């Protein structure tokens, strides 16, 4: 069984796989290993699907021409994502070249055509829904693995994807010519003896000899290429290069939005609400939509964020490759639509829509409501939202608020979700663990697997600083952030230190960049501390978070203290006023903002998050929660 770290649930060779299958224990082995490696039980329907699909794969591999020492790997997790490849066969072809056959297994019995690229409809446990075509899914997983794993590329390991729908009788839908581009990249095999023989022939084209070189061990332990940053890839995307492969629900959201963009008009207004947590690819999908709606559909579109930091970084990255006027036409703040005529834009794409405000302008006295104004100014408005990232009293972006104004504007509302994790090393477990630790919501993730994500609790702020400085030497993608518990005194006195912890002889300043929005990429800004306003909507490889006294733990209970927030922090402006009239509502709102702030700060790191808590009991709590899984 598996000699690898943790990314493969089952690993053996064809001979042992067949033995485990004949003894009717393959699904039990997979279940036990899955539970041991993930700490979670397997759902009964998933266990049944493993049992049935492995039986069919056993029948396919029961062929003397497929070598007994061909490698068999089941449920391989693709690095940096939460996606898993169902079945992999490894070996060598007749010329002794390394070959990997990727097989996407489906229990489907029927499907329906759609008019969206690579999208079909089929029945799931909770009813009929749209999803990626199996060929697209197999190809996209293969392509992603090819891009991420340097061993695959440098060792010239050939990947051959396909899909096996062993319960599906040919009906002209799955094999329809509409899906031909993906059927060519990853052929699909259906139910029946003839189809089984075709799949056998496909495998034998690539696997003539056994796995003599521990292919999956090499892939599993191969160097993983650095994660692509959206900001770094922006210029190439706008030049027409597909920098990011959209997987599963990302592809579905993208194609749905493209279809709505084509169909929307002043008399057929549409609103698309896309909900998704940190690292689910909201911004990647949003920028892909911006580029292709403008370039391919030739429609007038803009990308909107309330927070200036993402726009500033994107604009800086594009400077030199585009005219300044062209760049400014692509990106906009959320407060510039109050005076526009109806339907001035074909499409408005709102990223971080939870940050929208009611009024616009510096003094919050312009316009009526940003949500209303955006919907009114466009034939199609797309809102990417995560309500658990509301971080100020002014944030009004919610599903209900958008629905309310859409109805008043006569727009049809569509709901979608992004769930798969592409940040935090692809660890869904870290996000769920963090929600549980911060008491945002109770989850089953009581422990954290540190092999999945590099999370550390540092003993002193100096250790945190040293570690971030060290990580930053790699590629200038490590930063320190903090809760807003220290006044910004260096704004007026450049020699003063804002964050001062005398007991540790620790002193640092809040970011001093003339344009604080560019703090996250400025060459020397690792020596300055950022806050929620300079990093929300952006990402680094490693983030160090100083948790101040606004989040404290007493007797195991996570509580918040709004009074510990700095006077210069405008995030909870309005708290004291509300406290006088409705103390319960004031404290509840401030509590959510503080927890959401730390959740957002602690999910900026793609590879790791390191924390230090100024409160000793809170520091001990995080250490205990971390050690619980050790």
C-alpha positions in Angstrom: 0.0 0.0 0.0 0.9 3.6 -0.2 4.5 4.6 0.4 3.7 8.2 -0.2 3.0 11.2 2.0 -0.7 11.5 1.9 -1.9 12.5 -1.5 -2.9 9.0 -2.8 -5.6 7.1 -1.0 -4.7 3.7 -2.6 -1.4 2.8 -4.4 -0.4 -0.7 -5.5 -0.1 -2.5 -8.8 -2.5 -4.3 -11.1 -1.9 -7.7 -9.6 -2.6 -6.7 -6.0 -5.5 -4.5 -7.1 -7.2 -7.5 -8.7 -6.6 -9.6 -5.6 -8.1 -6.9 -3.3 -11.0 -6.7 -5.7 -11.6 -10.5 -5.8 -11.5 -10.7 -2.0 -14.1 -7.9 -1.9 -12.0 -5.7 0.3 -10.8 -3.0 -2.1 -13.5 -0.6 -0.9 -12.7 -1.3 2.7 -9.0 -0.7 2.2 -9.8 2.6 0.4 -12.3 3.6 3.1 -9.8 2.8 6.0 -6.9 4.6 4.3 -9.1 7.6 3.4 -10.2 7.9 7.0 -6.7 7.5 8.4 -5.3 10.1 6.0 -8.1 12.7 6.2 -9.6 12.1 9.6 -13.1 12.0 8.0 -15.5 9.2 7.4 -16.5 8.3 3.8 -20.1 9.0 2.8 -22.1 5.8 2.1 -22.9 6.9 -1.5 -19.2 7.6 -2.2 -18.3 4.2 -0.7 -20.9 2.5 -2.9 -19.6 4.3 -6.0 -16.0 3.2 -5.2 -17.2 -0.4 -4.8 -19.1 -0.4 -8.1 -16.5 1.5 -10.1 -13.6 -0.6 -8.9 -15.5 -3.7 -10.0 -15.8 -2.3 -13.5 -12.1 -1.2 -13.5 -11.2 -4.7 -12.5 -13.0 -6.1 -15.5 -11.1 -3.7 -17.7 -7.7 -4.5 -16.3 -8.4 -8.2 -16.4 -6.4 -8.6 -19.6 -3.1 -10.4 -20.0 -1.8 -7.7 -22.3 -2.0 -5.2 -19.4 1.1 -6.0 -17.3 0.6 -7.1 -13.7 3.2 -4.7 -12.5 1.5 -1.7 -14.0 0.9 0.9 -11.2 -2.6 1.5 -9.9 -3.4 4.7 -7.9 -6.8 5.7 -6.7 -8.0 9.1 -5.4 -4.9 11.1 -6.2 -5.1 14.7 -4.9 -3.9 17.3 -7.4 -1.4 19.6 -5.7 -2.6 23.1 -4.6 -6.2 22.2 -5.2 -8.9 20.2 -3.5 -9.5 18.1 -6.6 -8.9 14.3 -6.8 -8.2 12.1 -9.8 -10.3 8.9 -9.6 -8.1 6.3 -11.1 -4.5 6.3 -12.5 -2.7 3.6 -14.3 1.1 3.9 -14.8 3.6 2.1 -16.9 5.6 2.3 -20.1 4.7 2.1 -23.8 6.3 -0.2 -26.3 9.2 2.3 -26.7 9.7 2.3 -22.9 8.4 5.9 -22.5 6.8 6.7 -19.2 3.0 6.8 -19.5 0.2 7.8 -17.1 -3.4 7.0 -18.0 -5.9 9.2 -16.1 -9.4 7.8 -15.8 -12.4 9.9 -14.6 -15.1 7.4 -13.3 -18.8 8.3 -13.4 -21.9 6.5 -12.2 -24.1 8.4 -14.6 -26.9 6.7 -16.5 -28.2 9.7 -18.5 -27.3 13.3 -19.4 -28.8 16.2 -21.3 -27.2 18.6 -23.8 -26.7 22.2 -23.0 -25.7 25.2 -25.1 -22.7 26.0 -22.8 -19.2 24.9 -23.8 -18.2 21.7 -22.0 -21.3 21.7 -19.8 -23.9 18.9 -19.6 -26.9 18.2 -17.3 -27.2 15.0 -15.3 -28.9 13.7 -12.2 -27.2 14.0 -8.8 -28.3 13.0 -5.4 -30.4 16.2 -5.0 -31.7 16.4 -8.5 -30.7 17.4 -12.1 -28.0 20.0 -12.3 -25.4 21.3 -14.8 -21.8 20.1 -14.5 -18.6 19.7 -16.5 -18.6 17.1 -19.3 -16.5 14.1 -18.1 -14.1 14.6 -21.0 -13.5 18.2 -20.0 -13.1 17.2 -16.4 -10.5 14.5 -17.2 -8.6 16.8 -19.6 -8.6 19.7 -17.2 -7.3 17.6 -14.3 -4.6 16.2 -16.6 -3.6 19.6 -17.9 -3.5 21.1 -14.4 -1.2 18.3 -13.2 1.0 18.9 -16.3 1.3 22.5 -15.4 1.9 22.1 -11.7 4.3 19.2 -11.5 7.8 19.9 -12.7 8.6 16.2 -12.7 5.9 15.5 -15.3 7.3 18.2 -17.5 11.0 17.7 -17.1 11.0 13.9 -17.2 8.7 13.9 -20.2 6.0 11.8 -18.6 3.1 11.6 -20.9 -0.4 12.0 -19.5 -3.4 10.4 -21.3 -6.8 11.4 -19.9 -10.2 9.6 -20.5 -13.5 9.1 -18.9 -15.4 5.8 -18.2 -19.2 6.0 -17.7 -19.8 2.3 -17.1 -23.5 2.6 -16.5 -24.2 4.9 -19.4 -25.8 3.5 -22.6 -24.9 5.4 -25.8 -27.7 7.9 -26.6 -25.9 10.5 -28.7 -25.6 13.1 -25.8 -22.3 12.5 -24.1 -20.7 11.8 -27.5 -22.4 14.7 -29.2 -20.3 16.7 -31.7 -20.9 19.8 -29.6 -18.4 18.3 -27.1 -15.9 17.1 -29.9 -13.0 19.3 -28.9 -12.9 17.7 -25.4 -13.8 14.2 -26.7 -10.6 14.4 -28.8 -8.5 15.5 -25.8 -10.0 12.8 -23.5 -12.2 10.1 -25.1 -15.2 8.8 -23.2 -16.1 5.1 -22.9 -19.6 4.0 -22.1 -21.5 0.9 -21.0 -21.2 -2.5 -22.8 -18.7 -5.1 -23.8 -17.6 -3.2 -27.0 -16.9 0.0 -25.0 -15.0 -2.0 -22.4 -12.8 -3.4 -25.1 -12.2 0.1 -26.5 -11.1 1.3 -23.1 -8.8 -1.7 -22.8 -7.3 -0.8 -26.2 -6.9 2.8 -25.2 -4.9 1.7 -22.1 -2.8 -0.8 -24.0 -1.8 1.9 -26.5 0.0 3.5 -23.6 0.8 0.8 -21.1 2.6 -2.0 -22.7 5.1 -2.6 -19.9 4.8 -2.3 -16.1 5.8 0.7 -14.0 9.6 0.2 -13.7 10.4 3.6 -12.4 8.0 4.3 -9.6 6.2 6.9 -11.6 3.6 7.9 -9.0 6.3 8.1 -6.4 8.3 10.5 -8.6 5.2 12.5 -9.4 4.0 12.6 -5.8 7.5 13.7 -4.6 8.2 15.9 -7.6 8.8 19.6 -7.3 5.6 21.6 -7.5 5.8 24.8 -9.6 5.0 28.0 -7.7 1.4 28.9 -7.7 0.4 31.3 -10.4 -0.6 34.7 -9.0 -3.6 36.3 -10.7 -1.9 39.7 -10.5 1.3 38.4 -12.2 -0.7 36.6 -14.9 -3.0 39.5 -15.7 -1.1 41.0 -18.6 -0.9 37.6 -20.3 -4.6 37.0 -19.8 -5.5 40.3 -21.4 -3.2 39.5 -24.3 -5.4 36.4 -24.8 -3.4 33.7 -23.1 -5.4 31.2 -21.0 -3.3 31.3 -17.9 -5.7 29.5 -15.6 -7.6 26.3 -16.3 -11.0 26.6 -14.9 -12.1 23.4 -13.2 -15.6 22.1 -12.5 -17.8 24.7 -10.9 -15.4 27.5 -12.0 -16.1 26.4 -15.6 -19.8 26.2 -15.0 -20.0 29.7 -13.5 -17.9 31.1 -16.3 -20.0 29.5 -19.1 -23.3 30.6 -17.4 -22.0 34.2 -17.2 -21.0 34.1 -20.8 -24.4 32.9 -21.8 -26.2 35.5 -19.7 -23.9 38.2 -21.2 -25.1 37.2 -24.7 -28.7 37.1 -23.8 -29.1 40.2 -21.5 -30.6 43.4 -22.8 -32.4 46.5 -21.4 -35.7 44.5 -21.5 -34.0 41.3 -20.3 -31.8 42.3 -17.4 -30.0 39.6 -15.4 -28.2 39.5 -12.1 -25.8 36.6 -11.3 -24.8 36.1 -7.6 -21.8 33.8 -7.2 -21.0 32.8 -3.6 -17.6 31.5 -2.6 -15.2 31.5 0.3 -11.5 32.5 0.3 -9.4 30.8 -2.4 -12.3 29.4 -4.4 -11.2 31.3 -7.6 -13.7 34.1 -7.5 -11.2 36.7 -8.8 -9.8 34.3 -11.4 -13.2 33.7 -12.9 -14.1 37.4 -12.7 -10.9 38.5 -14.6 -11.4 35.7 -17.2 -14.9 37.0 -17.7 -13.8 40.6 -18.0 -11.2 39.7 -20.7 -13.4 37.4 -22.8 -16.6 39.5 -22.6 -14.6 42.4 -24.0 -12.4 40.6 -26.5 -14.6 37.7 -27.7 -18.2 39.0 -27.2 -17.2 42.6 -28.0 -19.3 43.9 -25.2 -18.7 46.9 -22.9 -17.7 45.6 -19.4 -15.9 46.7 -16.3 -14.4 45.0 -13.3 -15.4 46.6 -10.0 -14.1 46.4 -6.5 -14.9 48.6 -3.5 -11.4 47.9 -2.1 -8.8 49.9 -3.9 -5.9 47.5 -3.3 -6.7 44.8 -5.9 -7.4 47.5 -8.6 -4.1 49.3 -7.8 -2.1 46.1 -8.0 -3.8 45.0 -11.3 -3.3 48.4 -12.8 0.4 48.5 -11.8 0.9 45.0 -13.3 -0.6 46.2 -16.6 1.4 49.5 -16.8 3.8 49.3 -19.7 1.7 46.7 -21.6 -1.4 48.9 -22.1 -2.3 52.6 -22.4 -3.2 54.2 -19.1 -6.7 55.1 -20.4 -7.3 51.6 -21.6 -6.3 50.2 -18.1 -8.6 52.7 -16.3 -11.5 51.6 -18.6 -11.1 48.1 -17.3 -11.3 48.7 -13.6 -13.5 50.9 -11.4 -14.4 51.6 -7.8 -17.9 50.8 -6.7 -18.9 54.5 -6.1 -19.0 55.8 -9.7 -22.3 54.5 -11.0 -24.8 56.8 -9.2 -24.9 59.3 -12.1 -24.8 56.9 -15.0 -27.7 56.4 -17.4 -29.6 53.1 -17.3 -27.8 50.1 -18.9 -24.7 52.1 -19.8 -22.7 48.9 -19.6 -23.4 45.5 -21.0 -21.8 43.7 -18.1 -20.5 44.9 -14.7 -18.4 42.3 -12.8 -18.3 43.1 -9.0 -15.6 41.2 -7.1 -15.6 41.3 -3.3 -19.3 42.3 -3.6 -19.7 41.9 0.2 -17.7 45.1 0.6 -20.2 47.3 -1.3 -21.5 50.4 0.6 -24.9 52.1 0.7 -23.7 55.6 -0.1 -20.6 56.7 -2.1 -18.0 59.4 -1.7 -15.5 60.2 1.0 -18.3 61.4 3.3 -20.8 58.6 2.4 -23.2 61.2 1.1 -23.4 60.5 -2.6 -26.0 58.4 -4.4 -28.6 56.1 -3.0 -27.3 52.5 -2.9 -24.3 51.0 -4.7 -26.0 47.7 -5.3 -29.0 49.4 -6.9 -26.8 51.7 -9.0 -24.6 48.9 -10.4 -27.7 46.8 -11.3 -29.3 49.8 -12.9 -26.2 50.7 -14.9 -25.8 47.3 -16.6 -27.8 44.7 -18.6 -26.0 42.0 -16.7 -24.4 42.5 -13.3 -22.3 39.7 -11.7 -21.7 39.8 -8.0 -18.9 37.6 -6.5 -19.6 37.5 -2.8 -18.4 36.0 0.5 -20.5 37.4 3.4 -17.9 36.0 5.9 -15.5 38.6 4.5 -17.5 41.7 5.5 -15.0 43.7 7.6 -16.5 47.1 8.2 -19.8 48.5 9.6 -20.3 50.1 6.1 -20.3 46.8 4.2 -23.8 46.0 3.0 -23.2 43.5 0.3 -25.4 40.4 0.9 -27.4 38.0 -1.1 -30.6 39.4 0.2 -29.6 43.0 -0.5 -28.7 42.2 -4.1 -32.0 40.2 -4.6 -34.0 43.1 -3.2 -32.6 45.6 -5.7 -32.7 43.2 -8.6 -36.4 42.7 -8.0 -37.0 46.4 -7.9 -35.0 46.9 -11.1 -36.9 44.1 -12.9 -33.9 41.9 -13.2 -33.9 38.1 -13.1 -31.6 36.6 -10.4 -29.4 33.6 -10.8 -27.5 31.9 -8.0 -24.3 29.9 -8.2 -21.5 28.8 -5.9 -17.8 28.2 -6.0 -16.7 25.7 -3.4 -13.4 24.0 -4.3 -10.3 25.4 -2.7 -7.3 26.7 -4.8 -5.5 28.7 -2.1 -4.1 27.5 1.2 -2.5 24.6 -0.7 -5.9 23.5 -1.9 -6.8 22.5 1.7 -10.5 22.6 2.3 -9.6 21.2 5.7 -7.7 24.4 6.7 -10.6 26.7 5.8 -13.1 24.5 7.8 -10.6 24.2 10.7 -10.2 28.0 10.8 -13.9 28.6 10.8 -14.2 26.2 13.8 -11.2 27.7 15.6 -12.5 31.3 15.2 -16.0 30.1 16.2 -17.5 31.5 13.1 -19.3 28.2 12.6 -18.8 24.8 14.1 -17.4 22.3 11.7 -16.2 18.7 11.8 -12.6 19.9 11.4 -11.4 19.9 15.0 -7.8 19.2 14.0 -5.5 20.5 11.3 -3.3 18.3 9.1 -0.1 20.3 8.8 1.0 18.2 5.8 -1.8 19.9 3.9 -1.0 23.5 4.9 1.9 25.2 6.7 0.3 26.7 9.7 2.4 27.7 12.7 2.0 29.5 16.0 5.2 31.4 16.7 6.3 32.1 20.3 7.2 35.7 19.8 6.5 38.4 17.2 10.2 38.5 16.4 10.2 34.8 15.4 7.2 35.5 13.1 9.0 38.5 11.6 12.2 36.5 11.0 10.3 33.6 9.4 8.3 36.0 7.0 11.6 37.8 6.1 13.2 34.5 5.3 10.2 33.3 3.2 10.2 36.7 1.4 13.7 36.1 0.1 12.3 33.5 -2.3 10.2 35.8 -4.5 9.0 38.8 -2.5 5.7 37.1 -1.7 5.6 37.0 2.1 4.0 39.7 4.2 3.1 40.6 7.8 -0.4 41.8 8.5 -2.2 42.6 11.8 -5.6 43.3 13.3 -6.2 47.0 13.5 -5.4 47.3 17.2 -2.7 50.0 17.0 -3.1 53.6 16.0 -1.5 54.8 12.8 0.8 57.4 14.4 3.6 57.0 11.8 1.3 58.6 9.3 2.2 61.9 10.9 5.6 61.0 12.3 7.6 58.8 9.9 10.0 57.9 12.7 7.4 56.6 15.1 6.5 52.9 15.5 2.8 52.0 15.4 2.9 48.4 16.5 5.0 48.3 19.7 5.3 45.3 22.0 8.0 46.4 24.5 8.0 43.0 26.4 9.4 41.5 23.1 11.5 44.6 22.1 9.3 44.4 18.9 8.5 47.5 16.8 7.1 47.9 13.3 5.2 50.5 11.3 2.0 50.2 9.4 2.6 50.5 5.7 4.1 53.9 4.7 3.8 53.5 0.9 2.5 56.7 -0.7 -0.1 54.5 -2.3 -0.9 51.9 0.4 -2.9 50.0 -2.1 0.4 48.7 -3.6 1.9 47.6 -0.3 1.4 43.9 -1.0 3.8 44.0 -4.0 6.2 46.9 -3.2 9.8 45.6 -3.0 10.7 46.7 0.5 7.2 46.5 2.1 8.0 43.3 3.9 9.4 45.5 6.6 6.0 47.2 7.1 2.8 45.7 8.5 -0.3 45.6 6.3 -3.9 45.6 7.4 -7.2 44.2 6.1 -7.6 47.2 3.7 -4.3 46.6 1.9 -4.6 42.8 1.4 -8.3 41.9 1.0 -8.9 40.4 -2.4 -5.1 39.7 -2.9 -2.8 36.9 -2.0 0.8 36.1 -1.1 2.6 32.8 -0.7 3.1 33.2 3.1 1.3 35.5 5.5 2.3 36.3 9.1 -0.7 37.5 11.2 -0.4 39.4 14.5 -3.6 38.8 16.3 -4.3 41.8 18.7 -6.4 42.1 21.8 -9.6 42.5 19.8 -9.8 38.7 19.5 -9.3 36.9 22.8 -10.0 33.5 24.3 -11.2 33.0 27.8 -11.8 29.5 29.2 -11.8 28.1 25.7 -14.4 30.5 24.4 -13.5 32.8 21.5 -14.7 36.3 22.2 -14.1 39.8 20.7 -13.4 43.2 22.2 -14.2 46.1 19.9 -12.8 48.5 22.4 -9.3 47.1 21.6 -9.5 48.4 18.1 -7.4 51.5 17.3 -9.1 54.9 17.2 -7.7 55.4 13.7 -9.6 52.3 12.5 -12.7 53.2 10.5 -13.9 49.6 10.1 -16.2 49.8 13.1 -17.1 53.4 12.7 -20.7 53.7 14.0 -20.2 51.1 16.7 -20.4 53.6 19.6 -23.4 55.3 18.2 -25.3 52.0 17.7 -24.1 50.8 21.2 -26.2 53.6 22.7 -29.4 52.6 21.0 -29.0 48.9 20.5 -26.1 47.4 22.5 -26.9 43.8 21.4 -26.9 44.6 17.7 -23.8 46.8 18.0 -21.8 44.0 19.7 -23.1 41.3 17.4 -22.1 43.3 14.3 -18.7 44.3 15.7 -18.1 40.6 16.7 -18.8 39.4 13.2 -16.5 42.0 11.7 -13.6 41.2 14.0 -13.9 37.4 13.4 -14.3 38.0 9.6 -11.2 40.2 9.6 -9.0 37.5 11.1 -10.5 34.9 8.8 -9.7 37.0 5.8 -6.1 37.8 7.0 -5.4 34.2 7.8 -6.5 33.0 4.4 -4.2 35.3 2.3 -1.3 32.8 2.2 -1.3 30.3 -0.6 1.3 28.1 1.0 1.4 29.0 4.7 0.1 31.2 7.6 2.1 32.0 10.7 0.5 33.7 13.7 1.4 35.4 17.0 -1.3 36.5 19.5 -0.6 39.4 21.8 -2.9 37.8 24.4 -1.2 34.8 26.2 -4.4 32.8 26.7 -5.4 33.3 23.0 -1.9 32.2 22.0 -2.2 29.1 24.2 -5.6 28.3 22.6 -4.3 28.3 19.1 -1.3 26.2 20.2 -3.7 23.7 21.8 -5.9 23.5 18.7 -2.8 23.0 16.5 -1.3 20.3 18.7 -4.6 18.5 18.8 -3.9 17.1 15.3 -0.2 16.5 15.8 
